[in-house]
Amino acid sequence: MSFYQQNGFKTANAFLEYDGLSFEILYRGDHFDEETYRDIFQKLQDGHYFDFHIKYRRFNNH
């Protein structure tokens, strides 16, 4: 993870869930744009559909 932090990436506190796997979503810039992220995956699905979900990490204040 330090490579990504050193290169300006931040966590979106969200994970891409696909086929039983979970991938942390990282981004660069001012904010994570979920709509654009989903658009990219919808374009990928045009040729080969796959089911994916974006789940946000919930922080516990306790």
Secondary structure, DSSP 4 states (H G I P E B T S, - for coil): -HHHHHTT-EEEEEEEEETTEEEEEEE-SSS--HHHHHHHHHHHHTTS----EEEEPPPP--
